[in-house]
Amino acid sequence: MSKLIGITPRLLTESGVEKQFINTRYIKHLTQRGFNTIQINLDNLNNDAIFEMCDGFLITGGTDVDPIHFNEVNEGLSKNVDMRLDLMDKQITEYAIKSKKPLLGICRGLQTINVFSGGSLYQDLQDLNNTHNSIKENHEVMIKNHPLFDFEGLIKVNSYHHQAIKDVADSFDVIGRHIDGTIEMIVHKTLPIFAVQWHPEIDIELPFSKLIFDTFEKLVKKS
């Protein structure tokens, strides 16, 4: 039977109607690897029952995280926060840690996994935004060798964020940084959990972006 990946939704309001959705790009890269996928909706009565059905999880990109989760005040730097989205990401992160099931975080997903594991964020990169926000290509990230990936060196990816990790959670190692020092990739020290700041689902033709999904596939299939 195909393994099942639970994916976080994001929100869109059209003509006054709120919709929960998942970008098709995420789904495609999972179904191409033989997985079934399920959207974990925000208003479920018992998410734990759904989590138990899943063999792995993907926390997707999205809007900003409320800084209340890392003991800061939002004075306008954190945009479009939604406590429902934060709660969903928190529940999945905590469940993945408890159950030891594989978890991949992308963009916002990296940030929420870090925050709900005890880390913190820069609410805005300010002067660094010009080199991190809305960059389609050639965003330079240095990757340190790690047993999961067997790769070391400079990669060039996209970048679509204005928040970033400030203090990395104690349970994670940093294996990727932008050339300015901004954290771009983290891997849990003991569990099958890792996350990236860029969007590998967009640049899947790039070898290292493909490796992100290939590694997640291996973790899920051996779990």
Buried (B, 14 or more C-beta within 10 A) or exposed (E): EEBBBBBBBBBEEEEEEEEBEBBEEBBEBBBEBEBEBEBBEBEEEEBEEBBEEBBBBBBBBBBBBBBEBBEBEBEEBBEEBBEEBBBBBBBBBEBBBEBEBBBBBBBBBBBBBBBBBEBBBBBBBEEBEEBBBEBEEEBBBBBBEBEBBEBEEEBBBBBBBBBBBBBBBEBBEEBBBBEEEBBBBBBBEEBBBBBBBBBBBBBBEBEBBBBBBBBBBBBBBEE
